[in-house]
Amino acid sequence: MARVRYVGAEPVTVPELGSRTVQPDELVEVPDDRHDAYVCQVSTWESVDEPMPAETPKKTAAKAATSKEG
């Protein structure tokens, strides 16, 4: 989960967060895949913790198969 800070002046209700009321200067966790949808609203939200990069699949099985062939 990524974290964003609400930088608006008045409390807001955020339906996407279960209709949670968010106070000015409050930090909230948002799903990593929704982070950009919040921080693109620069007058309302700012990024605190970026989303975690998606893990790349490990190729250990492919390496093992290749080393046995040689």
PDB file of N, H, CA, C and O in Angstrom:
ATOM      1  N   MET A   1       0.848  -1.185   0.000  1.00  0.00           N
ATOM      2  CA  MET A   1       0.000   0.000   0.000  1.00  0.00           C
ATOM      3  C   MET A   1       0.888   1.242   0.000  1.00  0.00           C
ATOM      4  O   MET A   1       1.901   1.302   0.697  1.00  0.00           O
ATOM      5  N   ALA A   2       0.494   2.210  -0.781  1.00  0.00           N
ATOM      6  H   ALA A   2      -0.328   2.161  -1.348  1.00  0.00           H
ATOM      7  CA  ALA A   2       1.183   3.494  -0.836  1.00  0.00           C
ATOM      8  C   ALA A   2       0.505   4.445   0.153  1.00  0.00           C
ATOM      9  O   ALA A   2      -0.647   4.236   0.534  1.00  0.00           O
ATOM     10  N   ARG A   3       1.219   5.478   0.559  1.00  0.00           N
ATOM     11  H   ARG A   3       2.154   5.648   0.250  1.00  0.00           H
ATOM     12  CA  ARG A   3       0.624   6.460   1.465  1.00  0.00           C
ATOM     13  C   ARG A   3       0.616   7.826   0.798  1.00  0.00           C
ATOM     14  O   ARG A   3       1.561   8.206   0.108  1.00  0.00           O
ATOM     15  N   VAL A   4      -0.475   8.559   1.020  1.00  0.00           N
ATOM     16  H   VAL A   4      -1.244   8.250   1.580  1.00  0.00           H
ATOM     17  CA  VAL A   4      -0.629   9.920   0.527  1.00  0.00           C
ATOM     18  C   VAL A   4      -1.094  10.808   1.668  1.00  0.00           C
ATOM     19  O   VAL A   4      -1.662  10.337   2.653  1.00  0.00           O
ATOM     20  N   ARG A   5      -0.844  12.100   1.517  1.00  0.00           N
ATOM     21  H   ARG A   5      -0.382  12.483   0.717  1.00  0.00           H
ATOM     22  CA  ARG A   5      -1.284  13.088   2.517  1.00  0.00           C
ATOM     23  C   ARG A   5      -2.346  13.965   1.873  1.00  0.00           C
ATOM     24  O   ARG A   5      -2.191  14.440   0.747  1.00  0.00           O
ATOM     25  N   TYR A   6      -3.417  14.166   2.609  1.00  0.00           N
ATOM     26  H   TYR A   6      -3.543  13.780   3.523  1.00  0.00           H
ATOM     27  CA  TYR A   6      -4.470  15.068   2.147  1.00  0.00           C
ATOM     28  C   TYR A   6      -4.042  16.490   2.484  1.00  0.00           C
ATOM     29  O   TYR A   6      -3.824  16.814   3.652  1.00  0.00           O
ATOM     30  N   VAL A   7      -3.922  17.340   1.470  1.00  0.00           N
ATOM     31  H   VAL A   7      -4.099  17.077   0.521  1.00  0.00           H
ATOM     32  CA  VAL A   7      -3.455  18.711   1.688  1.00  0.00           C
ATOM     33  C   VAL A   7      -4.554  19.750   1.497  1.00  0.00           C
ATOM     34  O   VAL A   7      -4.272  20.947   1.441  1.00  0.00           O
ATOM     35  N   GLY A   8      -5.807  19.301   1.396  1.00  0.00           N
ATOM     36  H   GLY A   8      -6.036  18.329   1.442  1.00  0.00           H
ATOM     37  CA  GLY A   8      -6.920  20.232   1.271  1.00  0.00           C
ATOM     38  C   GLY A   8      -7.169  20.976   2.574  1.00  0.00           C
ATOM     39  O   GLY A   8      -6.598  20.647   3.614  1.00  0.00           O
ATOM     40  N   ALA A   9      -8.031  21.984   2.500  1.00  0.00           N
ATOM     41  H   ALA A   9      -8.495  22.251   1.655  1.00  0.00           H
ATOM     42  CA  ALA A   9      -8.299  22.839   3.659  1.00  0.00           C
ATOM     43  C   ALA A   9      -9.440  22.337   4.536  1.00  0.00           C
ATOM     44  O   ALA A   9      -9.492  22.666   5.721  1.00  0.00           O
ATOM     45  N   GLU A  10     -10.351  21.550   3.981  1.00  0.00           N
ATOM     46  H   GLU A  10     -10.309  21.283   3.018  1.00  0.00           H
ATOM     47  CA  GLU A  10     -11.529  21.070   4.703  1.00  0.00           C
ATOM     48  C   GLU A  10     -11.548  19.547   4.703  1.00  0.00           C
ATOM     49  O   GLU A  10     -11.038  18.936   3.764  1.00  0.00           O
ATOM     50  N   PRO A  11     -12.122  18.910   5.731  1.00  0.00           N
ATOM     51  CA  PRO A  11     -12.267  17.454   5.715  1.00  0.00           C
ATOM     52  C   PRO A  11     -13.073  17.002   4.495  1.00  0.00           C
ATOM     53  O   PRO A  11     -13.985  17.700   4.052  1.00  0.00           O
ATOM     54  N   VAL A  12     -12.730  15.840   3.962  1.00  0.00           N
ATOM     55  H   VAL A  12     -11.989  15.274   4.322  1.00  0.00           H
ATOM     56  CA  VAL A  12     -13.460  15.289   2.821  1.00  0.00           C
ATOM     57  C   VAL A  12     -13.818  13.833   3.103  1.00  0.00           C
ATOM     58  O   VAL A  12     -13.121  13.144   3.848  1.00  0.00           O
ATOM     59  N   THR A  13     -14.907  13.379   2.502  1.00  0.00           N
ATOM     60  H   THR A  13     -15.473  13.939   1.897  1.00  0.00           H
ATOM     61  CA  THR A  13     -15.288  11.980   2.558  1.00  0.00           C
ATOM     62  C   THR A  13     -14.817  11.338   1.261  1.00  0.00           C
ATOM     63  O   THR A  13     -15.123  11.823   0.171  1.00  0.00           O
ATOM     64  N   VAL A  14     -14.070  10.241   1.385  1.00  0.00           N
ATOM     65  H   VAL A  14     -13.822   9.847   2.270  1.00  0.00           H
ATOM     66  CA  VAL A  14     -13.497   9.575   0.217  1.00  0.00           C
ATOM     67  C   VAL A  14     -14.203   8.236   0.025  1.00  0.00           C
ATOM     68  O   VAL A  14     -13.919   7.278   0.744  1.00  0.00           O
ATOM     69  N   PRO A  15     -15.127   8.161  -0.945  1.00  0.00           N
ATOM     70  CA  PRO A  15     -15.878   6.928  -1.160  1.00  0.00           C
ATOM     71  C   PRO A  15     -14.982   5.716  -1.419  1.00  0.00           C
ATOM     72  O   PRO A  15     -15.281   4.615  -0.955  1.00  0.00           O
ATOM     73  N   GLU A  16     -13.908   5.908  -2.142  1.00  0.00           N
ATOM     74  H   GLU A  16     -13.666   6.802  -2.519  1.00  0.00           H
ATOM     75  CA  GLU A  16     -13.014   4.801  -2.473  1.00  0.00           C
ATOM     76  C   GLU A  16     -12.363   4.181  -1.229  1.00  0.00           C
ATOM     77  O   GLU A  16     -11.929   3.030  -1.258  1.00  0.00           O
ATOM     78  N   LEU A  17     -12.299   4.940  -0.159  1.00  0.00           N
ATOM     79  H   LEU A  17     -12.651   5.876  -0.136  1.00  0.00           H
ATOM     80  CA  LEU A  17     -11.718   4.445   1.091  1.00  0.00           C
ATOM     81  C   LEU A  17     -12.804   4.042   2.076  1.00  0.00           C
ATOM     82  O   LEU A  17     -12.634   4.171   3.289  1.00  0.00           O
ATOM     83  N   GLY A  18     -13.920   3.555   1.548  1.00  0.00           N
ATOM     84  H   GLY A  18     -14.058   3.451   0.563  1.00  0.00           H
ATOM     85  CA  GLY A  18     -15.018   3.114   2.406  1.00  0.00           C
ATOM     86  C   GLY A  18     -15.784   4.275   3.008  1.00  0.00           C
ATOM     87  O   GLY A  18     -16.275   4.181   4.133  1.00  0.00           O
ATOM     88  N   SER A  19     -15.892   5.369   2.269  1.00  0.00           N
ATOM     89  H   SER A  19     -15.493   5.446   1.354  1.00  0.00           H
ATOM     90  CA  SER A  19     -16.563   6.597   2.722  1.00  0.00           C
ATOM     91  C   SER A  19     -15.931   7.164   3.984  1.00  0.00           C
ATOM     92  O   SER A  19     -16.608   7.756   4.825  1.00  0.00           O
ATOM     93  N   ARG A  20     -14.644   6.975   4.098  1.00  0.00           N
ATOM     94  H   ARG A  20     -14.094   6.494   3.415  1.00  0.00           H
ATOM     95  CA  ARG A  20     -13.885   7.496   5.242  1.00  0.00           C
ATOM     96  C   ARG A  20     -13.752   9.013   5.140  1.00  0.00           C
ATOM     97  O   ARG A  20     -13.546   9.548   4.051  1.00  0.00           O
ATOM     98  N   THR A  21     -13.869   9.701   6.266  1.00  0.00           N
ATOM     99  H   THR A  21     -14.037   9.266   7.151  1.00  0.00           H
ATOM    100  CA  THR A  21     -13.631  11.136   6.316  1.00  0.00           C
ATOM    101  C   THR A  21     -12.147  11.355   6.587  1.00  0.00           C
ATOM    102  O   THR A  21     -11.595  10.836   7.558  1.00  0.00           O
ATOM    103  N   VAL A  22     -11.515  12.126   5.718  1.00  0.00           N
ATOM    104  H   VAL A  22     -11.963  12.548   4.929  1.00  0.00           H
ATOM    105  CA  VAL A  22     -10.081  12.401   5.829  1.00  0.00           C
ATOM    106  C   VAL A  22      -9.907  13.862   6.216  1.00  0.00           C
ATOM    107  O   VAL A  22     -10.478  14.753   5.587  1.00  0.00           O
ATOM    108  N   GLN A  23      -9.123  14.098   7.244  1.00  0.00           N
ATOM    109  H   GLN A  23      -8.660  13.374   7.755  1.00  0.00           H
ATOM    110  CA  GLN A  23      -8.874  15.444   7.769  1.00  0.00           C
ATOM    111  C   GLN A  23      -7.682  16.096   7.063  1.00  0.00           C
ATOM    112  O   GLN A  23      -6.817  15.390   6.545  1.00  0.00           O
ATOM    113  N   PRO A  24      -7.624  17.427   7.036  1.00  0.00           N
ATOM    114  CA  PRO A  24      -6.458  18.102   6.461  1.00  0.00           C
ATOM    115  C   PRO A  24      -5.164  17.625   7.125  1.00  0.00           C
ATOM    116  O   PRO A  24      -5.102  17.463   8.343  1.00  0.00           O
ATOM    117  N   ASP A  25      -4.146  17.408   6.317  1.00  0.00           N
ATOM    118  H   ASP A  25      -4.196  17.540   5.327  1.00  0.00           H
ATOM    119  CA  ASP A  25      -2.816  16.967   6.730  1.00  0.00           C
ATOM    120  C   ASP A  25      -2.786  15.522   7.226  1.00  0.00           C
ATOM    121  O   ASP A  25      -1.798  15.103   7.830  1.00  0.00           O
ATOM    122  N   GLU A  26      -3.845  14.758   6.985  1.00  0.00           N
ATOM    123  H   GLU A  26      -4.648  15.099   6.495  1.00  0.00           H
ATOM    124  CA  GLU A  26      -3.881  13.359   7.421  1.00  0.00           C
ATOM    125  C   GLU A  26      -3.234  12.456   6.369  1.00  0.00           C
ATOM    126  O   GLU A  26      -3.390  12.671   5.167  1.00  0.00           O
ATOM    127  N   LEU A  27      -2.505  11.439   6.844  1.00  0.00           N
ATOM    128  H   LEU A  27      -2.378  11.264   7.821  1.00  0.00           H
ATOM    129  CA  LEU A  27      -1.921  10.427   5.972  1.00  0.00           C
ATOM    130  C   LEU A  27      -2.899   9.273   5.845  1.00  0.00           C
ATOM    131  O   LEU A  27      -3.494   8.841   6.832  1.00  0.00           O
ATOM    132  N   VAL A  28      -3.062   8.779   4.632  1.00  0.00           N
ATOM    133  H   VAL A  28      -2.579   9.130   3.830  1.00  0.00           H
ATOM    134  CA  VAL A  28      -3.909   7.611   4.408  1.00  0.00           C
ATOM    135  C   VAL A  28      -3.188   6.635   3.489  1.00  0.00           C
ATOM    136  O   VAL A  28      -2.369   7.028   2.658  1.00  0.00           O
ATOM    137  N   GLU A  29      -3.506   5.363   3.653  1.00  0.00           N
ATOM    138  H   GLU A  29      -4.171   5.044   4.327  1.00  0.00           H
ATOM    139  CA  GLU A  29      -2.973   4.336   2.773  1.00  0.00           C
ATOM    140  C   GLU A  29      -3.956   4.106   1.644  1.00  0.00           C
ATOM    141  O   GLU A  29      -5.165   4.016   1.856  1.00  0.00           O
ATOM    142  N   VAL A  30      -3.413   4.011   0.437  1.00  0.00           N
ATOM    143  H   VAL A  30      -2.431   4.084   0.265  1.00  0.00           H
ATOM    144  CA  VAL A  30      -4.223   3.743  -0.748  1.00  0.00           C
ATOM    145  C   VAL A  30      -3.593   2.567  -1.489  1.00  0.00           C
ATOM    146  O   VAL A  30      -2.388   2.343  -1.380  1.00  0.00           O
ATOM    147  N   PRO A  31      -4.389   1.821  -2.233  1.00  0.00           N
ATOM    148  CA  PRO A  31      -3.815   0.716  -3.001  1.00  0.00           C
ATOM    149  C   PRO A  31      -2.738   1.225  -3.968  1.00  0.00           C
ATOM    150  O   PRO A  31      -2.877   2.298  -4.555  1.00  0.00           O
ATOM    151  N   ASP A  32      -1.679   0.452  -4.123  1.00  0.00           N
ATOM    152  H   ASP A  32      -1.566  -0.420  -3.646  1.00  0.00           H
ATOM    153  CA  ASP A  32      -0.583   0.856  -5.002  1.00  0.00           C
ATOM    154  C   ASP A  32      -1.062   1.220  -6.402  1.00  0.00           C
ATOM    155  O   ASP A  32      -0.579   2.186  -6.992  1.00  0.00           O
ATOM    156  N   ASP A  33      -2.002   0.459  -6.931  1.00  0.00           N
ATOM    157  H   ASP A  33      -2.395  -0.326  -6.451  1.00  0.00           H
ATOM    158  CA  ASP A  33      -2.459   0.716  -8.290  1.00  0.00           C
ATOM    159  C   ASP A  33      -3.359   1.956  -8.400  1.00  0.00           C
ATOM    160  O   ASP A  33      -3.720   2.350  -9.509  1.00  0.00           O
ATOM    161  N   ARG A  34      -3.722   2.568  -7.285  1.00  0.00           N
ATOM    162  H   ARG A  34      -3.429   2.248  -6.384  1.00  0.00           H
ATOM    163  CA  ARG A  34      -4.552   3.782  -7.290  1.00  0.00           C
ATOM    164  C   ARG A  34      -3.758   5.023  -6.894  1.00  0.00           C
ATOM    165  O   ARG A  34      -4.302   6.127  -6.919  1.00  0.00           O
ATOM    166  N   HIS A  35      -2.503   4.871  -6.535  1.00  0.00           N
ATOM    167  H   HIS A  35      -2.061   3.974  -6.515  1.00  0.00           H
ATOM    168  CA  HIS A  35      -1.650   5.977  -6.085  1.00  0.00           C
ATOM    169  C   HIS A  35      -1.666   7.146  -7.064  1.00  0.00           C
ATOM    170  O   HIS A  35      -1.857   8.294  -6.661  1.00  0.00           O
ATOM    171  N   ASP A  36      -1.468   6.859  -8.341  1.00  0.00           N
ATOM    172  H   ASP A  36      -1.314   5.927  -8.669  1.00  0.00           H
ATOM    173  CA  ASP A  36      -1.417   7.926  -9.350  1.00  0.00           C
ATOM    174  C   ASP A  36      -2.719   8.721  -9.429  1.00  0.00           C
ATOM    175  O   ASP A  36      -2.700   9.922  -9.697  1.00  0.00           O
ATOM    176  N   ALA A  37      -3.843   8.056  -9.197  1.00  0.00           N
ATOM    177  H   ALA A  37      -3.859   7.080  -8.979  1.00  0.00           H
ATOM    178  CA  ALA A  37      -5.140   8.739  -9.250  1.00  0.00           C
ATOM    179  C   ALA A  37      -5.274   9.777  -8.141  1.00  0.00           C
ATOM    180  O   ALA A  37      -6.024  10.743  -8.284  1.00  0.00           O
ATOM    181  N   TYR A  38      -4.561   9.587  -7.050  1.00  0.00           N
ATOM    182  H   TYR A  38      -3.952   8.802  -6.934  1.00  0.00           H
ATOM    183  CA  TYR A  38      -4.590  10.563  -5.954  1.00  0.00           C
ATOM    184  C   TYR A  38      -3.585  11.681  -6.220  1.00  0.00           C
ATOM    185  O   TYR A  38      -3.946  12.857  -6.194  1.00  0.00           O
ATOM    186  N   VAL A  39      -2.341  11.326  -6.472  1.00  0.00           N
ATOM    187  H   VAL A  39      -2.047  10.371  -6.493  1.00  0.00           H
ATOM    188  CA  VAL A  39      -1.297  12.351  -6.552  1.00  0.00           C
ATOM    189  C   VAL A  39      -1.373  13.200  -7.812  1.00  0.00           C
ATOM    190  O   VAL A  39      -0.692  14.222  -7.895  1.00  0.00           O
ATOM    191  N   CYS A  40      -2.173  12.812  -8.786  1.00  0.00           N
ATOM    192  H   CYS A  40      -2.726  11.982  -8.718  1.00  0.00           H
ATOM    193  CA  CYS A  40      -2.354  13.694  -9.952  1.00  0.00           C
ATOM    194  C   CYS A  40      -3.210  14.907  -9.573  1.00  0.00           C
ATOM    195  O   CYS A  40      -3.249  15.891 -10.312  1.00  0.00           O
ATOM    196  N   GLN A  41      -3.887  14.841  -8.438  1.00  0.00           N
ATOM    197  H   GLN A  41      -3.855  14.042  -7.838  1.00  0.00           H
ATOM    198  CA  GLN A  41      -4.677  15.961  -7.917  1.00  0.00           C
ATOM    199  C   GLN A  41      -3.779  16.756  -6.959  1.00  0.00           C
ATOM    200  O   GLN A  41      -3.946  16.695  -5.741  1.00  0.00           O
ATOM    201  N   VAL A  42      -2.834  17.494  -7.526  1.00  0.00           N
ATOM    202  H   VAL A  42      -2.698  17.543  -8.515  1.00  0.00           H
ATOM    203  CA  VAL A  42      -1.762  18.109  -6.734  1.00  0.00           C
ATOM    204  C   VAL A  42      -2.254  19.135  -5.717  1.00  0.00           C
ATOM    205  O   VAL A  42      -1.552  19.409  -4.744  1.00  0.00           O
ATOM    206  N   SER A  43      -3.420  19.700  -5.912  1.00  0.00           N
ATOM    207  H   SER A  43      -3.990  19.477  -6.703  1.00  0.00           H
ATOM    208  CA  SER A  43      -3.925  20.660  -4.931  1.00  0.00           C
ATOM    209  C   SER A  43      -4.662  19.966  -3.783  1.00  0.00           C
ATOM    210  O   SER A  43      -5.111  20.623  -2.844  1.00  0.00           O
ATOM    211  N   THR A  44      -4.787  18.643  -3.860  1.00  0.00           N
ATOM    212  H   THR A  44      -4.422  18.109  -4.623  1.00  0.00           H
ATOM    213  CA  THR A  44      -5.534  17.897  -2.858  1.00  0.00           C
ATOM    214  C   THR A  44      -4.706  16.833  -2.146  1.00  0.00           C
ATOM    215  O   THR A  44      -4.869  16.629  -0.943  1.00  0.00           O
ATOM    216  N   TRP A  45      -3.812  16.146  -2.877  1.00  0.00           N
ATOM    217  H   TRP A  45      -3.679  16.311  -3.855  1.00  0.00           H
ATOM    218  CA  TRP A  45      -3.046  15.031  -2.322  1.00  0.00           C
ATOM    219  C   TRP A  45      -1.575  15.168  -2.679  1.00  0.00           C
ATOM    220  O   TRP A  45      -1.225  15.697  -3.733  1.00  0.00           O
ATOM    221  N   GLU A  46      -0.717  14.683  -1.782  1.00  0.00           N
ATOM    222  H   GLU A  46      -1.001  14.253  -0.925  1.00  0.00           H
ATOM    223  CA  GLU A  46       0.707  14.592  -2.104  1.00  0.00           C
ATOM    224  C   GLU A  46       1.208  13.205  -1.704  1.00  0.00           C
ATOM    225  O   GLU A  46       0.710  12.598  -0.756  1.00  0.00           O
ATOM    226  N   SER A  47       2.184  12.726  -2.432  1.00  0.00           N
ATOM    227  H   SER A  47       2.588  13.219  -3.202  1.00  0.00           H
ATOM    228  CA  SER A  47       2.730  11.406  -2.172  1.00  0.00           C
ATOM    229  C   SER A  47       3.616  11.426  -0.933  1.00  0.00           C
ATOM    230  O   SER A  47       4.398  12.356  -0.737  1.00  0.00           O
ATOM    231  N   VAL A  48       3.494  10.409  -0.107  1.00  0.00           N
ATOM    232  H   VAL A  48       2.859   9.653  -0.266  1.00  0.00           H
ATOM    233  CA  VAL A  48       4.359  10.241   1.062  1.00  0.00           C
ATOM    234  C   VAL A  48       5.242   9.020   0.838  1.00  0.00           C
ATOM    235  O   VAL A  48       6.463   9.103   0.968  1.00  0.00           O
ATOM    236  N   ASP A  49       4.630   7.889   0.503  1.00  0.00           N
ATOM    237  H   ASP A  49       3.638   7.821   0.397  1.00  0.00           H
ATOM    238  CA  ASP A  49       5.347   6.657   0.176  1.00  0.00           C
ATOM    239  C   ASP A  49       4.873   6.194  -1.192  1.00  0.00           C
ATOM    240  O   ASP A  49       3.682   5.976  -1.412  1.00  0.00           O
ATOM    241  N   GLU A  50       5.818   6.049  -2.102  1.00  0.00           N
ATOM    242  H   GLU A  50       6.786   6.226  -1.923  1.00  0.00           H
ATOM    243  CA  GLU A  50       5.498   5.585  -3.449  1.00  0.00           C
ATOM    244  C   GLU A  50       5.050   4.124  -3.402  1.00  0.00           C
ATOM    245  O   GLU A  50       5.367   3.394  -2.462  1.00  0.00           O
ATOM    246  N   PRO A  51       4.307   3.711  -4.433  1.00  0.00           N
ATOM    247  CA  PRO A  51       3.928   2.291  -4.496  1.00  0.00           C
ATOM    248  C   PRO A  51       5.168   1.413  -4.614  1.00  0.00           C
ATOM    249  O   PRO A  51       6.193   1.841  -5.146  1.00  0.00           O
ATOM    250  N   MET A  52       5.071   0.200  -4.122  1.00  0.00           N
ATOM    251  H   MET A  52       4.238  -0.148  -3.690  1.00  0.00           H
ATOM    252  CA  MET A  52       6.158  -0.759  -4.255  1.00  0.00           C
ATOM    253  C   MET A  52       6.220  -1.198  -5.714  1.00  0.00           C
ATOM    254  O   MET A  52       5.185  -1.423  -6.341  1.00  0.00           O
ATOM    255  N   PRO A  53       7.428  -1.319  -6.255  1.00  0.00           N
ATOM    256  CA  PRO A  53       7.518  -1.786  -7.652  1.00  0.00           C
ATOM    257  C   PRO A  53       7.015  -3.217  -7.756  1.00  0.00           C
ATOM    258  O   PRO A  53       7.200  -4.026  -6.847  1.00  0.00           O
ATOM    259  N   ALA A  54       6.382  -3.510  -8.872  1.00  0.00           N
ATOM    260  H   ALA A  54       6.232  -2.853  -9.611  1.00  0.00           H
ATOM    261  CA  ALA A  54       5.894  -4.869  -9.081  1.00  0.00           C
ATOM    262  C   ALA A  54       7.090  -5.804  -9.188  1.00  0.00           C
ATOM    263  O   ALA A  54       8.084  -5.498  -9.847  1.00  0.00           O
ATOM    264  N   GLU A  55       6.974  -6.937  -8.533  1.00  0.00           N
ATOM    265  H   GLU A  55       6.166  -7.185  -7.998  1.00  0.00           H
ATOM    266  CA  GLU A  55       8.075  -7.892  -8.570  1.00  0.00           C
ATOM    267  C   GLU A  55       8.145  -8.554  -9.934  1.00  0.00           C
ATOM    268  O   GLU A  55       7.127  -8.908 -10.529  1.00  0.00           O
ATOM    269  N   THR A  56       9.364  -8.711 -10.412  1.00  0.00           N
ATOM    270  H   THR A  56      10.191  -8.423  -9.929  1.00  0.00           H
ATOM    271  CA  THR A  56       9.545  -9.423 -11.669  1.00  0.00           C
ATOM    272  C   THR A  56       9.627 -10.906 -11.366  1.00  0.00           C
ATOM    273  O   THR A  56      10.196 -11.300 -10.348  1.00  0.00           O
ATOM    274  N   PRO A  57       9.075 -11.720 -12.220  1.00  0.00           N
ATOM    275  CA  PRO A  57       9.117 -13.165 -11.965  1.00  0.00           C
ATOM    276  C   PRO A  57      10.560 -13.662 -11.912  1.00  0.00           C
ATOM    277  O   PRO A  57      11.406 -13.242 -12.702  1.00  0.00           O
ATOM    278  N   LYS A  58      10.819 -14.543 -10.987  1.00  0.00           N
ATOM    279  H   LYS A  58      10.132 -14.884 -10.345  1.00  0.00           H
ATOM    280  CA  LYS A  58      12.161 -15.085 -10.852  1.00  0.00           C
ATOM    281  C   LYS A  58      12.365 -16.179 -11.896  1.00  0.00           C
ATOM    282  O   LYS A  58      11.460 -16.960 -12.188  1.00  0.00           O
ATOM    283  N   LYS A  59      13.557 -16.214 -12.440  1.00  0.00           N
ATOM    284  H   LYS A  59      14.293 -15.579 -12.202  1.00  0.00           H
ATOM    285  CA  LYS A  59      13.847 -17.163 -13.505  1.00  0.00           C
ATOM    286  C   LYS A  59      14.757 -18.287 -13.030  1.00  0.00           C
ATOM    287  O   LYS A  59      15.550 -18.810 -13.812  1.00  0.00           O
ATOM    288  N   THR A  60      14.655 -18.661 -11.775  1.00  0.00           N
ATOM    289  H   THR A  60      14.010 -18.236 -11.139  1.00  0.00           H
ATOM    290  CA  THR A  60      15.528 -19.704 -11.245  1.00  0.00           C
ATOM    291  C   THR A  60      15.260 -21.043 -11.923  1.00  0.00           C
ATOM    292  O   THR A  60      16.201 -21.800 -12.161  1.00  0.00           O
ATOM    293  N   ALA A  61      14.010 -21.355 -12.239  1.00  0.00           N
ATOM    294  H   ALA A  61      13.246 -20.740 -12.045  1.00  0.00           H
ATOM    295  CA  ALA A  61      13.700 -22.620 -12.895  1.00  0.00           C
ATOM    296  C   ALA A  61      14.314 -22.658 -14.288  1.00  0.00           C
ATOM    297  O   ALA A  61      14.830 -23.693 -14.710  1.00  0.00           O
ATOM    298  N   ALA A  62      14.264 -21.547 -14.997  1.00  0.00           N
ATOM    299  H   ALA A  62      13.845 -20.706 -14.654  1.00  0.00           H
ATOM    300  CA  ALA A  62      14.844 -21.486 -16.330  1.00  0.00           C
ATOM    301  C   ALA A  62      16.358 -21.627 -16.261  1.00  0.00           C
ATOM    302  O   ALA A  62      16.955 -22.294 -17.106  1.00  0.00           O
ATOM    303  N   LYS A  63      16.984 -21.010 -15.272  1.00  0.00           N
ATOM    304  H   LYS A  63      16.499 -20.468 -14.585  1.00  0.00           H
ATOM    305  CA  LYS A  63      18.429 -21.118 -15.111  1.00  0.00           C
ATOM    306  C   LYS A  63      18.829 -22.549 -14.805  1.00  0.00           C
ATOM    307  O   LYS A  63      19.827 -23.039 -15.332  1.00  0.00           O
ATOM    308  N   ALA A  64      18.075 -23.217 -13.972  1.00  0.00           N
ATOM    309  H   ALA A  64      17.264 -22.819 -13.543  1.00  0.00           H
ATOM    310  CA  ALA A  64      18.372 -24.595 -13.601  1.00  0.00           C
ATOM    311  C   ALA A  64      18.268 -25.512 -14.814  1.00  0.00           C
ATOM    312  O   ALA A  64      19.103 -26.396 -15.003  1.00  0.00           O
ATOM    313  N   ALA A  65      17.241 -25.301 -15.635  1.00  0.00           N
ATOM    314  H   ALA A  65      16.562 -24.583 -15.482  1.00  0.00           H
ATOM    315  CA  ALA A  65      17.056 -26.113 -16.828  1.00  0.00           C
ATOM    316  C   ALA A  65      18.193 -25.881 -17.814  1.00  0.00           C
ATOM    317  O   ALA A  65      18.657 -26.828 -18.449  1.00  0.00           O
ATOM    318  N   THR A  66      18.646 -24.647 -17.953  1.00  0.00           N
ATOM    319  H   THR A  66      18.269 -23.878 -17.437  1.00  0.00           H
ATOM    320  CA  THR A  66      19.717 -24.307 -18.878  1.00  0.00           C
ATOM    321  C   THR A  66      21.039 -24.925 -18.415  1.00  0.00           C
ATOM    322  O   THR A  66      21.798 -25.439 -19.236  1.00  0.00           O
ATOM    323  N   SER A  67      21.317 -24.881 -17.129  1.00  0.00           N
ATOM    324  H   SER A  67      20.700 -24.464 -16.462  1.00  0.00           H
ATOM    325  CA  SER A  67      22.600 -25.404 -16.632  1.00  0.00           C
ATOM    326  C   SER A  67      22.669 -26.923 -16.759  1.00  0.00           C
ATOM    327  O   SER A  67      23.771 -27.463 -16.864  1.00  0.00           O
ATOM    328  N   LYS A  68      21.543 -27.637 -16.754  1.00  0.00           N
ATOM    329  H   LYS A  68      20.648 -27.199 -16.669  1.00  0.00           H
ATOM    330  CA  LYS A  68      21.532 -29.092 -16.891  1.00  0.00           C
ATOM    331  C   LYS A  68      21.781 -29.507 -18.339  1.00  0.00           C
ATOM    332  O   LYS A  68      22.291 -30.598 -18.597  1.00  0.00           O
ATOM    333  N   GLU A  69      21.419 -28.630 -19.291  1.00  0.00           N
ATOM    334  H   GLU A  69      21.005 -27.744 -19.082  1.00  0.00           H
ATOM    335  CA  GLU A  69      21.586 -28.961 -20.696  1.00  0.00           C
ATOM    336  C   GLU A  69      23.040 -28.976 -21.123  1.00  0.00           C
ATOM    337  O   GLU A  69      23.417 -29.753 -22.001  1.00  0.00           O
ATOM    338  N   GLY A  70      23.866 -28.128 -20.516  1.00  0.00           N
ATOM    339  H   GLY A  70      23.560 -27.497 -19.803  1.00  0.00           H
ATOM    340  CA  GLY A  70      25.219 -27.905 -20.971  1.00  0.00           C
ATOM    341  C   GLY A  70      26.155 -28.952 -20.602  1.00  0.00           C
ATOM    342  O   GLY A  70      27.337 -28.869 -20.936  1.00  0.00           O
TER     343      GLY A  70
END
